[in-house]
Amino acid sequence: MDGKNRKDIYPGLEVDIILKKDQRSGTVTRGIVANLLTSSTFHSRGIKVRLEDGQVGRVTAIVEEDL
């Protein structure tokens, strides 16, 4: 999943995000979602979230769990 739909993202989910400072380089940061900051149901560049460590960025990918 690509993280563009708000319904797919929830607190406690492991995701990859791009921080504002990393948009040009494309460097990805992995973490656990603490809060959803985008209120709309869809965002073309990814839903904005705050990770548990306080970093804020847009979701680029949802980390799939191995079952």
DSSP file (Angstrom, degrees, kcal/mol; ACC not computed):
  #  RESIDUE AA STRUCTURE BP1 BP2  ACC     N-H-->O    O-->H-N    N-H-->O    O-->H-N    TCO  KAPPA ALPHA  PHI   PSI    X-CA   Y-CA   Z-CA
    1    1 A M              0   0    0      0, 0.0    61,-1.8     0, 0.0    63,-0.0   0.000 360.0 360.0 360.0 149.0    0.0    0.0    0.0
    2    2 A D        -     0   0    0     59,-0.2     0, 0.0    57,-0.0     0, 0.0   0.512 360.0-118.7-100.5  -5.5    1.2    3.5   -0.8
    3    3 A G  S    S+     0   0    0     43,-0.1    44,-2.7     2,-0.1    56,-0.3   0.699  78.8 116.3  81.7  18.2   -0.1    5.6    2.0
    4    4 A K        +     0   0    0     42,-0.2    39,-2.0    56,-0.1     2,-0.5   0.633  60.8  72.3 -93.7 -15.3   -2.3    7.9    0.0
    5    5 A N  B >   -A   42   0A   0     37,-0.2     3,-1.4     1,-0.1     4,-0.3  -0.896  69.6-150.1-105.6 125.2   -5.6    6.8    1.6
    6    6 A R  G >  S+     0   0    0     35,-2.5     3,-1.5    -2,-0.5    -1,-0.1   0.814  93.7  65.8 -61.3 -32.3   -6.3    7.9    5.2
    7    7 A K  G 3  S+     0   0    0     34,-0.5    -1,-0.3     1,-0.3    35,-0.1   0.713  96.9  56.4 -66.0 -19.5   -8.4    4.8    5.9
    8    8 A D  G <  S+     0   0    0     -3,-1.4     2,-0.4     2,-0.0    -1,-0.3   0.556  98.7  72.1 -86.7  -8.9   -5.3    2.6    5.5
    9    9 A I    <   +     0   0    0     -3,-1.5    27,-0.1    -4,-0.3     6,-0.0  -0.898  54.3 156.3-117.8 136.5   -3.2    4.4    8.2
   10   10 A Y    >   -     0   0    0     -2,-0.4     3,-1.8    25,-0.1    23,-0.3  -0.981  49.6 -75.3-152.2 157.4   -3.7    4.3   11.9
   11   11 A P  T 3  S+     0   0    0      0, 0.0    23,-0.2     0, 0.0     3,-0.1  -0.287 116.5  31.4 -57.1 138.2   -1.6    4.8   15.1
   12   12 A G  T 3  S+     0   0    0     21,-2.8     2,-0.3     1,-0.3    22,-0.1   0.280  88.1 128.3  96.4  -9.4    0.7    2.0   15.8
   13   13 A L    <   -     0   0    0     -3,-1.8    20,-2.6    20,-0.1     2,-0.5  -0.595  60.0-126.3 -82.0 138.8    1.3    1.1   12.2
   14   14 A E  E     +B   32   0B   0     49,-0.3    49,-2.0    -2,-0.3     2,-0.3  -0.753  42.6 164.7 -86.7 126.9    4.9    0.8   10.8
   15   15 A V  E     -BC  31  62B   0     16,-2.8    16,-2.3    -2,-0.5     2,-0.4  -0.899  38.9-123.6-137.8 163.0    5.4    3.1    7.8
   16   16 A D  E     -BC  30  61B   0     45,-2.9    44,-2.9    -2,-0.3    45,-1.5  -0.939  36.5-178.8-104.5 133.6    8.0    4.7    5.6
   17   17 A I  E     -BC  29  59B   0     12,-3.2    12,-3.1    -2,-0.4     2,-0.5  -0.890  26.8-133.3-128.5 160.3    7.8    8.5    5.4
   18   18 A I  E     - C   0  58B   0     40,-2.1    40,-1.8    -2,-0.3    10,-0.1  -0.977  26.0-140.1-111.7 122.3    9.7   11.2    3.6
   19   19 A L  E >   - C   0  57B   0     -2,-0.5     3,-1.2     8,-0.5     4,-0.3  -0.412  24.0-111.0 -74.9 155.7   10.5   14.2    5.8
   20   20 A K  G >  S+     0   0    0     36,-0.6     3,-1.3     1,-0.3     4,-0.3   0.892 119.6  52.0 -53.3 -43.9   10.2   17.7    4.5
   21   21 A K  G 3  S+     0   0    0      1,-0.2    -1,-0.3     2,-0.1     4,-0.2   0.696 110.0  50.3 -69.0 -18.1   14.0   18.2    4.5
   22   22 A D  G <>>S+     0   0    0     -3,-1.2     4,-2.9     1,-0.2     5,-0.7   0.313  76.7 103.0-102.2   7.2   14.5   14.9    2.6
   23   23 A Q  T <45S+     0   0    0     -3,-1.3    -1,-0.2    -4,-0.3    -2,-0.1   0.879  84.4  45.4 -61.3 -38.8   12.0   15.6   -0.3
   24   24 A R  T  45S+     0   0    0     -4,-0.3    -1,-0.2    -3,-0.2    -2,-0.1   0.916 120.0  38.7 -70.3 -42.5   14.7   16.5   -2.8
   25   25 A S  T  45S-     0   0    0     -4,-0.2    -2,-0.2     2,-0.1    -1,-0.2   0.767  98.8-134.7 -80.9 -25.6   17.0   13.5   -1.9
   26   26 A G  T  <5 +     0   0    0     -4,-2.9    -3,-0.2     1,-0.2     2,-0.2   0.623  40.6 167.7  80.9  12.9   14.1   11.0   -1.5
   27   27 A T      < -     0   0    0     -5,-0.7    -8,-0.5    -8,-0.1     2,-0.4  -0.418  25.0-142.9 -63.6 130.8   15.6    9.6    1.8
   28   28 A V        -     0   0    0     -2,-0.2     2,-0.4   -10,-0.1   -10,-0.2  -0.773  10.1-158.4-102.1 140.7   13.0    7.5    3.5
   29   29 A T  E     -B   17   0B   0    -12,-3.1   -12,-3.2    -2,-0.4     2,-0.4  -0.963   9.0-148.7-117.0 133.6   12.6    7.3    7.3
   30   30 A R  E     +B   16   0B   0     -2,-0.4     2,-0.3   -14,-0.2   -14,-0.2  -0.823  34.8 126.4-103.5 141.7   10.9    4.3    9.0
   31   31 A G  E     -B   15   0B   0    -16,-2.3   -16,-2.8    -2,-0.4     2,-0.4  -0.975  55.4 -79.5-171.7-177.0    8.8    4.5   12.1
   32   32 A I  E     -B   14   0B   0     -2,-0.3    20,-2.3   -18,-0.2   -18,-0.2  -0.875  46.8-114.5-104.8 130.9    5.6    3.9   14.0
   33   33 A V  E     +D   51   0B   0    -20,-2.6   -21,-2.8    -2,-0.4    18,-0.2  -0.436  35.7 169.7 -67.0 129.4    2.6    6.3   13.5
   34   34 A A  E     +     0   0B   0     16,-3.2     2,-0.3     1,-0.4    17,-0.2   0.773  68.2   3.7-101.6 -46.8    1.6    8.3   16.5
   35   35 A N  E     -D   50   0B   0     15,-1.8    15,-2.5   -25,-0.1     2,-0.5  -0.983  62.1-129.7-141.0 149.3   -0.9   10.7   14.9
   36   36 A L  E     -D   49   0B   0     -2,-0.3    13,-0.2    13,-0.2    12,-0.0  -0.888  21.4-178.3 -95.3 129.6   -2.5   11.4   11.5
   37   37 A L        +     0   0    0     11,-3.0     2,-0.5    -2,-0.5    12,-0.2   0.650  58.6  82.9-103.9 -19.8   -2.1   15.0   10.6
   38   38 A T        -     0   0    0     10,-1.4     9,-0.0     1,-0.1     5,-0.0  -0.754  55.8-169.9 -86.9 128.0   -3.9   15.0    7.2
   39   39 A S        +     0   0    0     -2,-0.5    -1,-0.1     3,-0.0     2,-0.0   0.709  58.0  90.1 -91.8 -20.5   -7.7   15.3    7.7
   40   40 A S  S    S-     0   0    0      1,-0.1   -34,-0.1     2,-0.1     3,-0.1  -0.348  81.7-123.1 -74.5 159.2   -8.8   14.6    4.1
   41   41 A T  S    S+     0   0    0      1,-0.1   -35,-2.5   -36,-0.1   -34,-0.5   0.701  93.0  26.0 -75.8 -19.7   -9.5   11.0    3.1
   42   42 A F  B     -A    5   0A   0    -37,-0.2     2,-0.4   -36,-0.1   -37,-0.2  -0.998  57.9-176.3-144.7 142.4   -6.9   11.1    0.2
   43   43 A H    >   -     0   0    0    -39,-2.0     3,-1.4    -2,-0.3     4,-0.1  -0.971  22.5-143.6-140.7 128.4   -3.7   13.0   -0.5
   44   44 A S  T 3  S+     0   0    0     -2,-0.4     3,-0.1     1,-0.3    -1,-0.1   0.748 102.5  42.1 -64.1 -26.3   -1.8   12.6   -3.8
   45   45 A R  T 3  S-     0   0    0      1,-0.3    -1,-0.3   -41,-0.1     2,-0.1   0.398 127.6 -81.7-100.6   2.7    1.6   13.0   -2.1
   46   46 A G    <   -     0   0    0     -3,-1.4    -1,-0.3   -42,-0.2   -42,-0.2  -0.062  50.5 -70.8 111.3 147.6    0.8   10.8    0.9
   47   47 A I        -     0   0    0    -44,-2.7    12,-2.5    12,-0.2     2,-0.4  -0.516  50.6-123.7 -71.3 134.0   -1.0   11.2    4.2
   48   48 A K  E     + E   0  58B   0     10,-0.2   -11,-3.0    -2,-0.2   -10,-1.4  -0.671  39.2 172.4 -83.8 132.1    1.0   13.4    6.6
   49   49 A V  E     -DE  36  57B   0      8,-2.9     8,-2.0    -2,-0.4     2,-0.5  -0.906  32.3-130.4-134.9 161.1    1.7   11.7   10.0
   50   50 A R  E     -DE  35  56B   0    -15,-2.5   -16,-3.2    -2,-0.3   -15,-1.8  -0.970  28.6-140.2-109.6 129.0    3.7   12.2   13.1
   51   51 A L  E >   -D   33   0B   0      4,-3.1     3,-2.0    -2,-0.5   -18,-0.2  -0.365  28.1-102.7 -81.4 167.2    5.9    9.3   14.2
   52   52 A E  T 3  S+     0   0    0    -20,-2.3   -19,-0.1     1,-0.3    -1,-0.1   0.775 123.4  56.7 -61.2 -26.4    6.3    8.2   17.8
   53   53 A D  T 3  S-     0   0    0    -21,-0.2    -1,-0.3     2,-0.1   -22,-0.0   0.409 122.9-105.2 -87.2   3.8    9.7    9.8   17.9
   54   54 A G  S <  S+     0   0    0     -3,-2.0     2,-0.1     1,-0.3    -2,-0.1   0.302  73.9 137.8  96.4  -8.4    8.2   13.2   16.9
   55   55 A Q        -     0   0    0     -5,-0.1    -4,-3.1     1,-0.0     2,-0.4  -0.456  39.3-150.6 -73.1 145.1    9.3   13.3   13.2
   56   56 A V  E     + E   0  50B   0     -6,-0.2   -36,-0.6    -2,-0.1     2,-0.3  -0.955  32.8 123.6-120.7 134.4    6.7   14.5   10.7
   57   57 A G  E     -CE  19  49B   0     -8,-2.0    -8,-2.9    -2,-0.4     2,-0.4  -0.970  56.2 -77.8-169.0-178.7    6.4   13.5    7.1
   58   58 A R  E     -CE  18  48B   0    -40,-1.8   -40,-2.1    -2,-0.3     2,-0.2  -0.799  46.8-112.2 -99.6 137.1    4.3   12.0    4.3
   59   59 A V  E     +C   17   0B   0    -12,-2.5   -42,-0.3    -2,-0.4   -12,-0.2  -0.467  35.3 171.5 -69.1 127.7    3.7    8.3    4.1
   60   60 A T  E     +     0   0B   0    -44,-2.9     2,-0.3     1,-0.4   -43,-0.2   0.666  68.5   3.8-104.4 -27.1    5.4    6.7    1.0
   61   61 A A  E     -C   16   0B   0    -45,-1.5   -45,-2.9   -58,-0.1     2,-0.5  -0.989  60.8-130.4-158.3 148.6    4.8    3.1    2.0
   62   62 A I  E     -C   15   0B   0    -61,-1.8     2,-0.5    -2,-0.3   -47,-0.2  -0.905  34.4-123.0 -99.8 126.5    3.1    0.9    4.6
   63   63 A V        -     0   0    0    -49,-2.0   -49,-0.3    -2,-0.5     2,-0.3  -0.572  26.6-134.2 -74.4 120.1    5.4   -1.7    5.9
   64   64 A E        -     0   0    0     -2,-0.5     2,-0.3     1,-0.1    -1,-0.1  -0.545  14.4-129.9 -77.2 136.4    3.8   -5.1    5.4
   65   65 A E        -     0   0    0     -2,-0.3     2,-0.6     1,-0.0    -1,-0.1  -0.673  15.6-126.3 -85.6 138.7    3.8   -7.5    8.3
   66   66 A D              0   0    0     -2,-0.3    -1,-0.0     1,-0.1     0, 0.0  -0.760 360.0 360.0 -84.0 120.3    5.0  -11.1    7.7
   67   67 A L              0   0    0     -2,-0.6    -1,-0.1     0, 0.0    -2,-0.0   0.432 360.0 360.0 -98.5 360.0    2.3  -13.4    9.0
